[in-house]
Amino acid sequence: MRSAVEVGLTAALAVGMTVQCAAAQGTATSPGKLCDARTYGAKADGTTKDTKAIQAAVEACASAGGGTVVLSGGTFLSGPVLLKSNITLEIEKGAVLLGSPDRADYPAVTFARNQTVQPLVSAVNAENVAIAGEGTIDGNGKVWWDYVKGAKNGGVLGNDHPRPMGVVFDHTRHVRMEGITVQNSGFWQIVPYYADDVTIRNVRILAPKSPNTDAIDPFSSSNVVIDHVFSSVGDDNIAIKSGAINSPGPDAPSRNITITDCTFENGHGLSIGSEIAGGVQNVRAERIHFKGTDQGIRIKSARDRGNDVSNISFEDITMEDVKTAILVTEYYPHAAPQGDVPAEPVGRLTPKFHNIAIENVTATGSNSAGTIVGLPESPVTGLTMKNVQIAAKTGMSIAYATVTLDNVTVTPTADEKSAPTAKVTEMK
């Protein structure tokens, strides 16, 4: 299942991801052996490193064919923990798994063809893995955010200042996260990577203003359910990915992803992209509330990282004080072309956005209603907006795109008398 370039991750990293099947093919539950980390020597005093004790509990449960590793009643300071098949990590209410602040505790690994460091919690080539309870996984991220300040390409995988992700499910099937809080990861917080049948439900994901602390990043994963999630973070609230910038390929797509009944506050919104060299298909987002995010609905890519993005729907969406309500762009990191942009030959990494539906959207207090812009050689096609009401200071610009509007209203903000009329216009 794993490519040769990922071999370096197998020994040290455990990452698994699954996506939105209506009924999971397996169950991420572990009713077998009960392994309390304290029994294996964990102190839970917030000072003693409990890494070896927690890992010993995992190994004991795995040797018994599966079971539940319990963290309760304290702060478990730890380096990376690798989960195994048929294991549930149960972090009880009031308990915290706190990432070690010592960079030396995080071994080097290969992830997505890049060198980085092992996540705080991971599962690799596993199945039936769960993280549950009402406790907290805290990445202790400030030490990592300070470490990366001023680093060249500090937000890109493979830079010379690698940071640990929070929870990674790598090539793992039948995954469940429920009830838990994940916060303050050094880098991306929850990452299903080449995972299948993943459910993330009733989870809180938190970080202050901080670099690259995406909440959930499904990466080349399928059959993912994200339901009743609250996130307030430093970067994307969700970012669906499927390949790297200038990826040599091959890259698997992300497919069959459902996002329902979520609330997103600080962050960059619900994103598809920007790194989608494998493509993204069959994404459904319903009943999402955005409050104060930089963007709301965002599909983003560029000529060096794109592929087919299709059968995407957003429905019953509300936004308060979101800076840009809708952004669909093939010019990332820019919203629109910078000057004249001539057409180029269509290649393997050319973004191809089509069959996108945006319905029943209400946004108030936005700075911009949005931008929808494709490449001259690869316009956005088949995008429909129905029952969309946006109050914004500036209107919506559309270029190199075929867009069908049905009951779409963009209203100028009342207190911006001098603002240009907020309306849908076509960029020339």
Order of alpha helices (4+ residues) and beta strands (2+ residues): alpha-beta-beta-alpha-beta-beta-beta-beta-beta-beta-beta-beta-beta-beta-alpha-beta-beta-beta-beta-beta-beta-beta-beta-beta-beta-beta-beta-beta-beta-beta-beta-beta-beta-beta
